[in-house]
Amino acid sequence: MRTLMSVIALSVVCACFLASAGPVHGQAAIKVGIVDTYTGPATTYTEDVLDGFKLAVNQINAKGGVLGRKIEFTRRDDKFKPDIALEMTKDLVMREKVDILMGSTNSGGALAMSEFARKEKIPFIVTDAKSDKITGERGHRYVFNTNENTAMIGRATALMLSKKPWVKYWIMGEDYEFGHACADEIWSNLKKLRPDVQLLGQSWRKVGETDLAPYITPAMNAKPDCIISAAGGGGVVNFLKAIKATGLEKKIAIYQHYATDLLALRPLGMDAPEGVMGSSSYHFYYPNTPDNKAFSDEFMKVYKRYPGSTAFYGYVAGQLIAKAYQKAGKIDTERFIDAMEGLTVDSPIGKIQMRACDHQLILPMYFGVTKKTKAYPFLVGSDFVTISGKDYLPSCEEIMKLRGGK
C-alpha cells in the first residue's frame, strides 16, 4: 500500500512539473484579433496592413516566438461599418479570447472598438484609422496608434505649406469625417503660421464619386495659387485621375496627403499626374537605407509586390507586440501596456518610439512631388523633405487638455 501511495505521489509531482515546465512549443499562443475592412475599395490599404503584420509575425515565430510562445491571429471583416466592427470585436474577445485587438481603417469603427477595449481592458492597436480622437480626446490606457492621424497630417502639412509663396487657396475634399478633419487641421494650422493666406472657396463631393468635373471647375475659375485636396483611400486615386484628365496640375499647385504613396500611384501606372505635392510617413524606396531595402525586398519576395505605407504600419505593430511582451517579461496585459509606453523599436525607416503620454507612434512625414521614373511602372515621389514627428506632433500638454486633464 505504501509503495502504491509513493507511486501515485510521484506521478502527481511529475504531472505538475510537466504542466509548469513543459516544452516551450506547448505553451498557449499569443492571440491577436484583427477587425478591418476586407470588402470594397479599402482593401487596397487593409490587405497591405495584414500582409505587413503577417511578415513581422512570421519572422518573430521563426525565431522562437515571444517568451516561448508563438503569435497567432484571426481576422474579421467589418465591411467598413462601425456597428459590424463592434460586433466582430465582441466576438473576438468573448468567444475567441484574444489577447490583443488590432484594426481598423474605418475611424468610426476604430473608435467603437477602442471604447470596448477600454471597458474590457484589452490592448487595442490601431493601424490605419486616421481620426485624431483615437489617441486625442478619446484616448485611454488601452489604445495605441501606429499610423499618422489627421492632427499630425494637418500640422506637418501646414509647416510645409507655410514655407511656400502661395497665398490664395481652394479646398477640395470628400464629404466625410476624414476629409473635413484633414482639411480643418491643415487650414487652421496654416492660418496660425501664415495669417496672410486666403481661402477662396471649397467644394465637397460624396465618398466614391468619380465625376469630379463639377468640383474642379469652380476651383479653376477661382484661380487659387494652390488647391488642398482632402480625400482618403480610393478618393485619392480618383482625384489624381481627374486632375490628370483636366491638366489641372500644370496650372495650379496641388497638395494631397498620400499623393506620393504607392497605394495611390500604383493603380494609375504611368497615367498619374506629375508635379503633385504629397506626403506620407512611409515609402518603400525612401529613405534609401539597408533596413528599408531589406524590408521592401522581403515583402516583394513573399507577396510579389512592393509594400505601401499601410504595410509599414502593420509590420511595426507586429514588432511592437513582440518587443513589449519581451520587455514585460511575462504574458500579462497591464505589464504589456506599461512596456508599450515609451517603447522604441528598430523599423525599416529607423528607430521609432511609441509616445507614453498618448500612445501615438512618433512618425516622420515625408513631403515630395510625383515624378515619372524608368525604375518602376508607376510614378513615385521625389525631392523629399522630411519633417520629424517631434517637430509637428501635438504636445502632451495639449493632449491632456483635450482629455480634460486625464
Secondary structure, 3 states (H helix, E strand, C coil): CHHHHHHHHHHHHHHHHHHHHCCHHHCCCEEEEEEECCCCCCHHHHHHHHHHHHHHHHHHHHCCCECCECEEEEEEECCCCHHHHHHHHHHHHHCCCCCEEEECCCHHHHHHHHHHHHHHCCCEEECCCCCCCCCCCCCCCCEEECCCCHHHHHHHHHHHHCCCCCCEEEEEEECCHHHHHHHHHHHHHHHHHCCCCEEEEEEEECCCCCCCHHHHHHHHHHCCCEEEEECCCHHHHHHHHHHHHHCHHHCCEEEEECCCCHHHHHHHHHHCCCCCEEEECCECCECCCHHHHHHHHHHHHHHCCCCCHHHHHHHHHHHHHHHHHHHHCCCCHHHHHHHHCCCEEEECCEEEEECCCCCEECCCEEEEEEECCCCCCCCEEEEEEEECHHHHCCCHHHHHHHCCCC
